[in-house]
């Protein structure tokens, strides 16, 4: 197996080096993001219902404590709002919005590099194709009518293997990227929805307190 892989890499030329390095980096990013999302798993509805209940009862300290114990963007956004609960509602909303933007940035960490690799890998494969075909035609030109199948095969081999390698790397990591993006979109929607609902709840409590 190792001899087979070594043979592929050697015959495919230098283009295989960035393709392989790109696949390693993409795998590392995918594993890191998968572990990150696994660590922030949360029953969102149950959590927000608990925080809303505590706010309605006026138990802000308990709500703060619950938010501090939970490792999730929702908890961080709620915590930012609760820490400003004595301020104007507009300031509470701004604090939650700022924290939400920060949390989304953390969710998207390194994904731009993953997408770049997904885009570049097929291009590197196509570059290998062009170089392989050039190699084949140069052999054809050099040996003209005496050219052999072996002399042409080297360039064609490089052309096919590099194209296949680029696509083999790009396709699965494109799917992985979309899975992560869908997860981020879901969390972002939840942050906006439940965050607005919390601001409305706090505003309602403040208005009742004034009357």
C-alpha positions, 0 to 999 in steps of 0.5 A: 500500500505504501509503495502504491501511494509513493508511486502515485505521489512521485509520478504525479509531480510536485502538484500533489504536495500542496494537494496533500498538505491541503487535505491535512489542514482541512482534516485538522480544521474539520476535527477541531470544529467538530469537537468545538460544536460537540462541546457546546451541545445544548437543549436550547428550548429548555435552557431559555425557558428556565432563564425566562422563568427566572427573569419573570420571578425576578431571580436575576442572580440565579439566572446569571449563575445558570448562564455562567455554568453553560458553555454555549453562545446562547448562554453568553448572549443572555449573560451579556444582557443580564449583566446590563439589566439595570441599564436602559433596554436599548443598552441591554439590546446593544450588549447582547447584539455585540456579544452575539456578533462575537460568538458568531465569529467564534463559531466561524473560526477557521472555516474561511480557510476550510472553504479556501482549501475546498476551492483551491484543491480542484484548481490544483488538480486541474493545474496538474492536468494541464502540466501532465498534458503538456508533459505528454505532448512534449514527449510526443513532439520530442520523439515524434513517430517513435513515441511509445505508450510509456512516454505518453503515459507518464503525462496522462497519468499525472493529468488524471491522478492530480485531477482525481486527487483534487476532487477527492479532497474537495468534495467531502470537505465541501459537504463538511463545510456546509454541515458546519455552516448550517449549524452556525445558521441555526445557532444564529437564528436562535440567538436572534429569536430568543435574544429579542424575546428576552429583551422584550421580557425584560422591557415588560418587567421594567414597564410593570415595575414603573406602574 
